[in-house]
């Protein structure tokens, strides 16, 4: 998975970028970046400063960080970072610092939209004798069960995703826990948010969630670099790894709290200002997509707050 996504011929290093294959909330509507910009302003208020950082982790081709900078309130000084393994995209706002690692010691908002689902994981499955083994896969998609899962991986499974019956599968999320703990730990003060497909211990899928996407379609998760490889996130495990001060809500709840509503504009506006009515109707449609049940609205937002002294610089 690591090589298929991030190796020399990896999927995320392809020139068309993720947007050439799948559509995230960022691509669905500029309302999403606007909501994140309002969240950033709220973090600035909590920190008692008008100078802070915005760290976009898993930045793709910079769509979200550029949108947040464009929507940031006047008077707010934002030091922006795009964290991504791919090269800096051409034409990106020069204010964005492009880096392959999360910056250390900044104060502000760290936002990871659909990042954790692409942090590579090992897959485990129960064999006919009831032993939990690693699933190995060739570049052509052929699978086999090999070594016994032991040590920290076995401990993680027992705590967060216990496997009992032959054929059951799980994605071992320990690497994601560690990645998120490191990201939260990099903040000197502020808020860290992870948004992703997710599940919790009470509702784990019995056969895992690993899948592939290519050109807008779901495909077999073959690790040859031709498709995205993604698996839903065990978000309760990630939350625990990040330390105290966290909460989980759906994207529907989070965006509505940030002013994104799918309510239709009043019909009276169509008579008094037809242009404004059409624009408001389009925005309502985009908001409805971002908050829809069974779709983007079911994404989970994990929020970690990192306390620190008020005032100071980013």
C-alpha positions in Angstrom: 0.0 0.0 0.0 2.9 2.4 0.8 4.6 1.7 -2.5 1.3 1.8 -4.5 0.3 5.2 -3.1 3.6 7.0 -2.4 6.3 5.1 -4.2 8.1 6.4 -7.3 5.2 5.4 -9.5 2.6 5.8 -6.8 -1.0 6.9 -7.3 -0.7 10.2 -5.3 2.3 11.3 -7.2 0.5 11.0 -10.6 0.3 14.4 -12.4 -3.5 14.6 -12.4 -3.7 14.4 -8.6 -6.5 12.9 -6.5 -9.1 15.2 -8.1 -8.6 13.3 -11.4 -10.1 10.2 -9.8 -12.5 11.1 -6.9 -14.4 14.0 -5.6 -14.0 15.1 -2.0 -16.0 17.8 0.0 -13.4 20.3 -1.1 -14.1 19.7 -4.7 -17.9 19.5 -4.2 -18.3 23.1 -3.2 -16.4 26.2 -2.1 -18.8 26.3 0.8 -16.6 23.7 2.5 -13.5 25.9 2.4 -15.6 28.8 3.6 -16.7 26.8 6.6 -13.1 25.8 7.4 -12.2 29.5 7.2 -14.9 30.3 9.7 -13.5 27.5 11.9 -10.0 29.1 11.6 -11.4 32.4 12.7 -13.0 30.8 15.7 -9.6 29.2 16.6 -8.0 32.7 16.3 -10.6 34.0 18.7 -10.0 31.2 21.2 -6.3 31.8 21.1 -6.7 35.6 21.4 -4.7 36.4 18.3 -5.1 37.6 14.8 -1.9 35.8 13.6 -2.1 32.0 13.3 -1.3 29.0 11.2 -3.5 26.9 8.9 -2.0 23.5 8.2 -3.7 21.5 5.5 -2.5 17.8 5.9 -3.0 15.6 2.9 -3.3 18.8 0.8 -3.7 17.1 -2.6 -3.0 19.9 -5.1 -3.7 22.7 -2.6 -7.4 23.1 -3.3 -8.4 23.5 0.3 -5.6 25.7 1.6 -6.1 28.0 -1.4 -9.8 28.2 -0.7 -9.3 28.9 3.0 -6.9 31.7 2.3 -9.4 33.2 -0.2 -12.2 33.0 2.4 -10.3 34.1 5.5 -11.7 37.2 7.2 -10.0 40.5 6.6 -7.6 41.3 9.4 -6.6 37.7 10.0 -3.0 37.0 9.2 -2.7 33.4 8.2 0.6 31.4 7.7 -0.5 28.6 5.5 1.1 25.2 5.0 0.2 22.5 2.5 1.5 19.1 3.7 1.8 16.6 0.9 4.3 14.1 -0.6 3.6 15.2 -4.1 5.5 18.2 -5.6 4.2 21.7 -5.2 1.5 22.4 -7.8 2.0 25.1 -10.3 0.2 28.3 -9.7 -0.4 27.7 -6.0 -0.8 30.9 -3.9 2.8 31.9 -3.1 1.7 32.5 0.6 1.4 28.7 1.0 4.5 26.9 2.3 4.6 23.4 0.7 6.2 20.7 2.8 6.2 16.9 3.1 5.9 17.0 6.9 3.7 18.6 9.5 5.4 21.7 10.9 6.3 21.6 14.5 5.3 24.1 17.2 2.7 26.2 15.3 -0.4 27.7 16.8 -3.6 27.6 14.9 -5.8 25.1 13.0 -4.5 21.8 11.6 -7.0 20.2 9.2 -6.7 16.8 7.7 -9.5 16.1 5.1 -9.4 12.5 3.9 -5.8 12.0 4.9 -6.0 9.2 7.5 -7.9 6.8 5.1 -4.8 6.9 2.9 -2.2 6.3 5.7 -1.1 2.7 4.8 -2.4 -0.2 6.9 -1.8 -3.9 7.1 -4.8 -6.2 6.7 -5.4 -9.1 9.0 -7.7 -12.1 8.6 -8.7 -15.2 10.6 -7.7 -18.5 9.0 -9.6 -21.8 9.2 -7.9 -22.7 12.4 -8.9 -19.5 14.1 -5.4 -17.9 13.9 -5.2 -14.2 12.9 -2.7 -13.7 10.1 -1.5 -10.9 7.9 -3.0 -10.8 4.4 -0.3 -10.4 1.7 -1.3 -9.2 -1.8 0.6 -9.3 -5.1 0.6 -6.4 -7.6 -2.0 -8.3 -9.6 -4.4 -8.5 -6.5 -3.8 -12.2 -5.6 -4.0 -12.6 -1.9 -2.6 -15.2 0.6 -2.5 -15.5 4.4 1.0 -15.5 5.8 2.6 -14.6 9.2 0.8 -14.7 12.5 -0.2 -11.2 13.8 1.6 -10.8 17.1 3.0 -8.0 19.3 1.7 -4.4 19.1 -0.5 -5.2 16.1 -2.2 -8.1 17.9 -2.7 -5.8 20.9 -4.3 -3.2 18.8 -6.7 -5.7 17.2 -7.7 -7.1 20.6 -8.4 -3.6 21.9 -10.0 -2.0 18.9 -11.1 -4.6 16.3 -11.1 -8.1 17.8 -11.3 -10.9 15.2 -12.9 -14.2 16.1 -14.5 -16.1 13.2 -12.7 -17.6 10.2 -12.8 -15.2 7.3 -13.2 -12.1 9.3 -10.9 -9.3 8.3 -9.7 -6.0 9.7 -7.4 -3.1 8.8 -4.8 -2.6 11.6 -5.0 1.1 12.3 -2.0 1.4 14.6 0.0 3.5 12.0 -3.0 5.9 11.7 -3.1 6.3 15.5 0.5 7.1 15.5 0.3 9.5 12.6 -2.6 11.4 14.2 -0.9 11.6 17.6 2.2 13.1 15.9 0.1 15.6 14.1 -1.7 16.7 17.2 1.5 16.8 19.1 3.0 19.1 16.5 0.6 21.9 17.5 1.8 24.3 20.2 -1.8 25.4 20.7 -5.0 25.4 18.7 -7.3 22.8 17.2 -6.7 19.7 15.1 -9.5 18.2 12.9 -9.5 15.0 11.0 -12.4 14.4 8.6 -12.8 10.9 7.1 -14.9 7.8 6.4 -15.0 6.2 9.8 -16.4 3.6 12.1 -16.2 2.8 15.8 -15.7 -0.4 17.8 -19.4 -1.1 18.2 -20.0 -1.0 14.4 -16.8 -2.4 12.8 -17.5 -4.0 9.4 -16.8 -7.8 9.7 -14.8 -8.0 6.4 -13.0 -4.7 6.4 -13.4 -1.7 4.1 -10.3 -1.7 1.9 -11.2 -0.6 -1.6 -9.9 1.2 -4.7 -11.0 4.1 -6.8 -10.0 5.0 -10.3 -11.5 7.7 -12.6 -14.5 8.2 -10.3 -15.3 4.5 -10.0 -14.9 1.9 -7.3 -12.4 -0.8 -8.4 -10.6 -3.8 -6.9 -7.9 -2.6 -4.5 -4.9 -3.8 -6.6 -1.7 -2.3 -5.3 -0.1 -1.5 -8.6 -0.2 2.3 -8.4 -3.1 2.7 -10.9 -5.8 3.4 -8.3 -6.4 5.0 -4.9 -6.2 2.5 -2.0 -8.4 3.5 0.9 -9.9 2.1 4.0 -12.3 3.6 6.5 -10.7 4.9 9.7 -11.2 3.4 13.2 -11.8 6.9 14.5 -12.3 6.0 18.2 -8.8 4.4 18.2 -7.4 7.5 16.5 -9.1 9.8 19.0 -7.7 7.9 21.9 -4.2 8.1 20.5 -4.4 11.8 20.2 -4.9 12.4 23.9 -7.6 14.2 25.8 -9.8 17.0 24.7 -11.5 15.4 21.7 -15.0 15.0 20.2 -16.6 13.1 17.3 -19.5 14.5 15.2 -20.8 13.9 11.7 -20.0 16.3 9.0 -23.6 17.2 8.9 -23.5 18.4 12.4 -20.1 20.1 12.1 -21.0 22.0 8.9 -24.4 23.1 10.2 -22.6 24.5 13.3 -20.4 26.5 10.9 -23.3 27.9 9.0 -23.7 25.5 6.1 -27.3 24.7 5.6 -29.2 23.1 2.8 -32.4 25.1 3.3 -34.0 26.6 0.2 -34.2 30.4 -0.1 -37.6 32.0 0.2 -39.6 32.1 -3.0 -40.2 35.8 -2.4 -36.6 36.4 -3.3 -37.2 35.0 -6.8 -39.5 38.0 -7.4 -37.5 40.7 -5.7 -34.0 39.6 -6.8 -34.0 36.7 -9.3 -30.2 36.6 -9.6 -29.8 36.4 -5.9 -32.4 33.7 -5.7 -30.6 31.5 -8.4 -27.3 31.9 -6.5 -28.9 31.1 -3.2 -30.6 28.1 -4.7 -27.3 26.8 -6.1 -25.6 27.3 -2.8 -28.4 25.4 -1.0 -27.9 22.5 -3.4 -24.2 22.4 -2.7 -24.8 22.6 1.0 -27.3 19.8 0.8 -24.7 17.6 -0.9 -22.1 18.4 1.7 -24.5 17.4 4.6 -26.5 14.6 2.9 -27.3 11.5 4.9 -25.8 8.4 3.1 -23.2 10.7 1.5 -20.7 13.4 2.5 -22.8 14.3 5.5 -21.9 10.9 7.1 -18.2 11.7 7.2 -16.9 11.9 10.8 -15.1 15.0 12.2 -12.6 14.3 15.0 -11.7 17.5 16.8 -8.8 17.7 19.2 -8.2 20.9 21.1 -4.7 21.7 22.2 -4.7 24.3 25.0 -2.1 27.0 25.2 -1.5 30.5 26.3 -3.6 33.2 24.7 -1.9 35.8 22.4 1.4 35.5 20.7 2.3 34.7 17.1 1.7 31.8 14.7 
